[in-house]
Amino acid sequence: MLQLKPLDHDVPIFEQIRSDVSPVVLVNIFQVAEEDIPALLKAWESDANWMK
């Protein structure tokens, strides 16, 4: 099961949304075979760490 974890522990997502600056929300829709889910999550985690 996919878990959402904050990328910035100093500024939680709900605090970011309440701020006066315009947030950017990225929505990705995936259709992945069940056996490919672990590889997808690993790649997504790697990309998220790079984006930090």
N, CA, C and O atoms as a Tinker XYZ file with bonds, in Angstrom:
   208  protein
     1  N      0.843000   -1.182000    0.000000    73     2
     2  CA     0.000000    0.000000    0.000000    64     1     3
     3  C      0.890000    1.248000    0.000000    63     2     4     5
     4  O      1.881000    1.316000    0.727000    81     3
     5  N      0.534000    2.193000   -0.795000    73     3     6
     6  CA     1.272000    3.444000   -0.896000    64     5     7
     7  C      1.061000    4.281000    0.348000    63     6     8     9
     8  O     -0.069000    4.444000    0.809000    81     7
     9  N      2.148000    4.814000    0.895000    73     7    10
    10  CA     2.057000    5.696000    2.041000    64     9    11
    11  C      2.577000    7.065000    1.638000    63    10    12    13
    12  O      3.600000    7.177000    0.963000    81    11
    13  N      1.874000    8.090000    2.051000    73    11    14
    14  CA     2.326000    9.448000    1.799000    64    13    15
    15  C      3.107000    9.918000    3.012000    63    14    16    17
    16  O      2.625000    9.835000    4.141000    81    15
    17  N      4.305000   10.407000    2.777000    73    15    18
    18  CA     5.143000   10.910000    3.856000    64    17    19
    19  C      5.591000   12.315000    3.473000    63    18    20    21
    20  O      5.898000   12.567000    2.309000    81    19
    21  N      5.631000   13.228000    4.430000    73    19    22
    22  CA     6.057000   14.584000    4.109000    64    21    23
    23  C      7.514000   14.615000    3.677000    63    22    24    25
    24  O      8.357000   13.936000    4.264000    81    23
    25  N      7.804000   15.394000    2.662000    73    23    26
    26  CA     9.175000   15.556000    2.214000    64    25    27
    27  C      9.893000   16.617000    3.033000    63    26    28    29
    28  O     11.118000   16.595000    3.150000    81    27
    29  N      9.132000   17.544000    3.597000    73    27    30
    30  CA     9.704000   18.621000    4.408000    64    29    31
    31  C      9.098000   18.533000    5.794000    63    30    32    33
    32  O      7.966000   18.970000    6.003000    81    31
    33  N      9.832000   17.976000    6.743000    73    31    34
    34  CA     9.311000   17.796000    8.091000    64    33    35
    35  C      9.205000   19.121000    8.844000    63    34    36    37
    36  O      8.506000   19.198000    9.855000    81    35
    37  N      9.890000   20.168000    8.367000    73    35    38
    38  CA     9.824000   21.474000    9.022000    64    37    39
    39  C      8.565000   22.243000    8.637000    63    38    40    41
    40  O      8.079000   23.064000    9.416000    81    39
    41  N      8.037000   21.987000    7.447000    73    39    42
    42  CA     6.840000   22.681000    6.974000    64    41    43
    43  C      5.869000   21.640000    6.422000    63    42    44    45
    44  O      5.947000   21.279000    5.247000    81    43
    45  N      4.954000   21.157000    7.264000    73    43    46
    46  CA     4.005000   20.136000    6.810000    64    45    47
    47  C      3.150000   20.627000    5.641000    63    46    48    49
    48  O      2.951000   21.830000    5.472000    81    47
    49  N      2.655000   19.701000    4.849000    73    47    50
    50  CA     1.910000   20.038000    3.632000    64    49    51
    51  C      0.709000   20.926000    3.919000    63    50    52    53
    52  O      0.423000   21.839000    3.144000    81    51
    53  N     -0.010000   20.676000    5.030000    73    51    54
    54  CA    -1.190000   21.488000    5.316000    64    53    55
    55  C     -0.811000   22.922000    5.669000    63    54    56    57
    56  O     -1.570000   23.849000    5.386000    81    55
    57  N      0.351000   23.115000    6.283000    73    55    58
    58  CA     0.839000   24.470000    6.539000    64    57    59
    59  C      1.226000   25.149000    5.229000    63    58    60    61
    60  O      0.996000   26.346000    5.055000    81    59
    61  N      1.807000   24.394000    4.319000    73    59    62
    62  CA     2.163000   24.946000    3.015000    64    61    63
    63  C      0.915000   25.393000    2.259000    63    62    64    65
    64  O      0.911000   26.450000    1.626000    81    63
    65  N     -0.140000   24.589000    2.326000    73    63    66
    66  CA    -1.376000   24.910000    1.617000    64    65    67
    67  C     -2.017000   26.176000    2.177000    63    66    68    69
    68  O     -2.596000   26.958000    1.423000    81    67
    69  N     -1.922000   26.389000    3.497000    73    67    70
    70  CA    -2.527000   27.570000    4.124000    64    69    71
    71  C     -1.723000   28.843000    3.893000    63    70    72    73
    72  O     -2.206000   29.931000    4.206000    81    71
    73  N     -0.513000   28.739000    3.355000    73    71    74
    74  CA     0.323000   29.921000    3.173000    64    73    75
    75  C     -0.231000   30.810000    2.065000    63    74    76    77
    76  O     -1.064000   30.386000    1.263000    81    75
    77  N      0.252000   32.056000    2.037000    73    75    78
    78  CA    -0.221000   33.026000    1.038000    64    77    79
    79  C      0.409000   32.834000   -0.339000    63    78    80    81
    80  O     -0.088000   33.388000   -1.320000    81    79
    81  N      1.473000   32.076000   -0.430000    73    79    82
    82  CA     2.078000   31.811000   -1.729000    64    81    83
    83  C      1.330000   30.667000   -2.393000    63    82    84    85
    84  O      0.753000   29.805000   -1.730000    81    83
    85  N      1.354000   30.683000   -3.685000    73    83    86
    86  CA     0.604000   29.662000   -4.420000    64    85    87
    87  C      1.352000   28.333000   -4.397000    63    86    88    89
    88  O      2.476000   28.249000   -4.891000    81    87
    89  N      0.748000   27.306000   -3.835000    73    87    90
    90  CA     1.403000   25.997000   -3.853000    64    89    91
    91  C      1.257000   25.346000   -5.219000    63    90    92    93
    92  O      0.378000   25.699000   -6.007000    81    91
    93  N      2.112000   24.417000   -5.474000    73    91    94
    94  CA     2.033000   23.616000   -6.688000    64    93    95
    95  C      1.697000   22.194000   -6.259000    63    94    96    97
    96  O      2.363000   21.626000   -5.393000    81    95
    97  N      0.675000   21.630000   -6.860000    73    95    98
    98  CA     0.273000   20.269000   -6.547000    64    97    99
    99  C      0.501000   19.419000   -7.788000    63    98   100   101
   100  O     -0.003000   19.723000   -8.870000    81    99
   101  N      1.260000   18.361000   -7.614000    73    99   102
   102  CA     1.553000   17.446000   -8.709000    64   101   103
   103  C      0.748000   16.175000   -8.495000    63   102   104   105
   104  O      0.825000   15.554000   -7.435000    81   103
   105  N     -0.019000   15.794000   -9.497000    73   103   106
   106  CA    -0.822000   14.581000   -9.411000    64   105   107
   107  C     -0.335000   13.621000  -10.487000    63   106   108   109
   108  O     -0.348000   13.937000  -11.677000    81   107
   109  N      0.090000   12.456000  -10.049000    73   107   110
   110  CA     0.521000   11.414000  -10.980000    64   109   111
   111  C     -0.460000   10.260000  -10.877000    63   110   112   113
   112  O     -0.752000    9.789000   -9.777000    81   111
   113  N     -0.965000    9.806000  -11.995000    73   111   114
   114  CA    -1.845000    8.650000  -12.023000    64   113   115
   115  C     -1.081000    7.513000  -12.682000    63   114   116   117
   116  O     -0.600000    7.643000  -13.808000    81   115
   117  N     -0.975000    6.402000  -11.970000    73   115   118
   118  CA    -0.208000    5.270000  -12.457000    64   117   119
   119  C     -1.103000    4.052000  -12.621000    63   118   120   121
   120  O     -1.977000    3.788000  -11.796000    81   119
   121  N     -0.874000    3.334000  -13.676000    73   119   122
   122  CA    -1.446000    2.000000  -13.836000    64   121   123
   123  C     -0.252000    1.065000  -13.933000    63   122   124   125
   124  O      0.465000    1.043000  -14.933000    81   123
   125  N     -0.060000    0.303000  -12.881000    73   123   126
   126  CA     1.136000   -0.519000  -12.762000    64   125   127
   127  C      0.731000   -1.940000  -12.411000    63   126   128   129
   128  O     -0.146000   -2.158000  -11.575000    81   127
   129  N      1.362000   -2.885000  -13.044000    73   127   130
   130  CA     1.127000   -4.287000  -12.688000    64   129   131
   131  C      1.560000   -4.494000  -11.242000    63   130   132   133
   132  O      2.550000   -3.912000  -10.799000    81   131
   133  N      0.834000   -5.307000  -10.516000    73   131   134
   134  CA     1.093000   -5.492000   -9.086000    64   133   135
   135  C      2.540000   -5.900000   -8.807000    63   134   136   137
   136  O      3.129000   -5.452000   -7.824000    81   135
   137  N      3.107000   -6.730000   -9.648000    73   135   138
   138  CA     4.480000   -7.175000   -9.414000    64   137   139
   139  C      5.512000   -6.066000   -9.645000    63   138   140   141
   140  O      6.660000   -6.191000   -9.218000    81   139
   141  N      5.109000   -4.983000  -10.319000    73   139   142
   142  CA     6.017000   -3.860000  -10.578000    64   141   143
   143  C      5.923000   -2.750000   -9.531000    63   142   144   145
   144  O      6.701000   -1.797000   -9.576000    81   143
   145  N      4.995000   -2.857000   -8.603000    73   143   146
   146  CA     4.794000   -1.798000   -7.604000    64   145   147
   147  C      6.050000   -1.538000   -6.769000    63   146   148   149
   148  O      6.405000   -0.373000   -6.593000    81   147
   149  N      6.747000   -2.562000   -6.240000    73   147   150
   150  CA     7.954000   -2.265000   -5.451000    64   149   151
   151  C      8.998000   -1.468000   -6.233000    63   150   152   153
   152  O      9.609000   -0.553000   -5.681000    81   151
   153  N      9.210000   -1.796000   -7.493000    73   151   154
   154  CA    10.184000   -1.061000   -8.314000    64   153   155
   155  C      9.730000    0.370000   -8.544000    63   154   156   157
   156  O     10.543000    1.294000   -8.515000    81   155
   157  N      8.433000    0.560000   -8.772000    73   155   158
   158  CA     7.903000    1.913000   -8.966000    64   157   159
   159  C      8.117000    2.753000   -7.709000    63   158   160   161
   160  O      8.579000    3.890000   -7.795000    81   159
   161  N      7.783000    2.201000   -6.544000    73   159   162
   162  CA     7.942000    2.948000   -5.298000    64   161   163
   163  C      9.400000    3.287000   -5.030000    63   162   164   165
   164  O      9.702000    4.376000   -4.543000    81   163
   165  N     10.301000    2.374000   -5.339000    73   163   166
   166  CA    11.731000    2.636000   -5.155000    64   165   167
   167  C     12.194000    3.770000   -6.073000    63   166   168   169
   168  O     12.925000    4.663000   -5.642000    81   167
   169  N     11.771000    3.732000   -7.326000    73   167   170
   170  CA    12.143000    4.791000   -8.273000    64   169   171
   171  C     11.534000    6.123000   -7.852000    63   170   172   173
   172  O     12.189000    7.161000   -7.938000    81   171
   173  N     10.275000    6.097000   -7.393000    73   171   174
   174  CA     9.593000    7.323000   -6.976000    64   173   175
   175  C     10.286000    7.922000   -5.754000    63   174   176   177
   176  O     10.438000    9.140000   -5.664000    81   175
   177  N     10.707000    7.075000   -4.814000    73   175   178
   178  CA    11.423000    7.551000   -3.632000    64   177   179
   179  C     12.747000    8.195000   -4.029000    63   178   180   181
   180  O     13.122000    9.239000   -3.496000    81   179
   181  N     13.447000    7.570000   -4.964000    73   179   182
   182  CA    14.708000    8.123000   -5.450000    64   181   183
   183  C     14.494000    9.496000   -6.083000    63   182   184   185
   184  O     15.255000   10.428000   -5.826000    81   183
   185  N     13.462000    9.616000   -6.906000    73   183   186
   186  CA    13.160000   10.910000   -7.533000    64   185   187
   187  C     12.783000   11.949000   -6.479000    63   186   188   189
   188  O     13.208000   13.101000   -6.566000    81   187
   189  N     11.992000   11.554000   -5.489000    73   187   190
   190  CA    11.578000   12.491000   -4.441000    64   189   191
   191  C     12.789000   12.998000   -3.664000    63   190   192   193
   192  O     12.873000   14.186000   -3.352000    81   191
   193  N     13.729000   12.103000   -3.351000    73   191   194
   194  CA    14.940000   12.523000   -2.629000    64   193   195
   195  C     15.777000   13.478000   -3.467000    63   194   196   197
   196  O     16.359000   14.420000   -2.930000    81   195
   197  N     15.846000   13.250000   -4.771000    73   195   198
   198  CA    16.577000   14.164000   -5.642000    64   197   199
   199  C     15.912000   15.536000   -5.681000    63   198   200   201
   200  O     16.591000   16.563000   -5.688000    81   199
   201  N     14.571000   15.546000   -5.707000    73   199   202
   202  CA    13.833000   16.814000   -5.784000    64   201   203
   203  C     13.974000   17.626000   -4.503000    63   202   204   205
   204  O     13.878000   18.853000   -4.533000    81   203
   205  N     14.201000   16.949000   -3.373000    73   203   206
   206  CA    14.404000   17.677000   -2.112000    64   205   207
   207  C     15.563000   18.632000   -2.232000    63   206   208
   208  O     15.887000   19.333000   -1.273000    81   207
